[in-house]
Amino acid sequence: MNTPKLLPWYASKAGVSEERAAVLWRKAVRKATAETGWVGTSEYWGATMTHFQRLLEEERDTLCAPQVTALVRSQNRMWRLPLIAMEDMCSAINANWQRNLNTHRRAA
């Protein structure tokens, strides 16, 4: 049975090798075949994908890969805070300067 074309994407998303994902795909196909009894129906393919995604999730949970994406994103936001504050301050100073400039021009 051929593997899906998105198998490399699913594998990289779960952090497993493509070879391991192919093994998990074949296992999901066997389970779906035993479960539905029919091959090629929409119910069969839905069951296959459900089993495959569950197997990938279980495989990902067994790996010891740290998930640091959230930490890196929060650090990036904290690094940008002074720059955002400076930009807001410059915008406020510019708006105040323009307002005062227009007031002095009308008075003259």
LINRAVEN-V120453 format. One record per residue. N is the residue number from 1. PSI is psi in whole degrees, -180 to 180 (none if undefined). Layout:
<<N & PSI> <N & PSI>>
This chain:
<<1 & 135> <2 & 147> <3 & 159> <4 & 155> <5 & -24> <6 & 9> <7 & -44> <8 & -36> <9 & -47> <10 & -41> <11 & -47> <12 & -34> <13 & -37> <14 & -14> <15 & 26> <16 & 164> <17 & 161> <18 & -34> <19 & -44> <20 & -38> <21 & -37> <22 & -39> <23 & -43> <24 & -35> <25 & -46> <26 & -37> <27 & -40> <28 & -37> <29 & -43> <30 & -43> <31 & -42> <32 & -37> <33 & -44> <34 & -34> <35 & -47> <36 & -31> <37 & -12> <38 & 146> <39 & 131> <40 & -6> <41 & 166> <42 & -34> <43 & -40> <44 & -49> <45 & -36> <46 & -43> <47 & -39> <48 & -47> <49 & -38> <50 & -47> <51 & -42> <52 & -47> <53 & -37> <54 & -42> <55 & -40> <56 & -41> <57 & -42> <58 & -39> <59 & -41> <60 & -38> <61 & -23> <62 & -17> <63 & 154> <64 & 42> <65 & 121> <66 & 143> <67 & 100> <68 & 7> <69 & -45> <70 & -40> <71 & -43> <72 & -41> <73 & -42> <74 & -38> <75 & -38> <76 & -43> <77 & -42> <78 & -35> <79 & -35> <80 & -14> <81 & -48> <82 & -36> <83 & -40> <84 & -42> <85 & -42> <86 & -40> <87 & -43> <88 & -41> <89 & -43> <90 & -38> <91 & -42> <92 & -42> <93 & -42> <94 & -43> <95 & -42> <96 & -42> <97 & -46> <98 & -41> <99 & -45> <100 & -38> <101 & -44> <102 & -35> <103 & -42> <104 & -34> <105 & -38> <106 & -34> <107 & -29> <108 & none>>
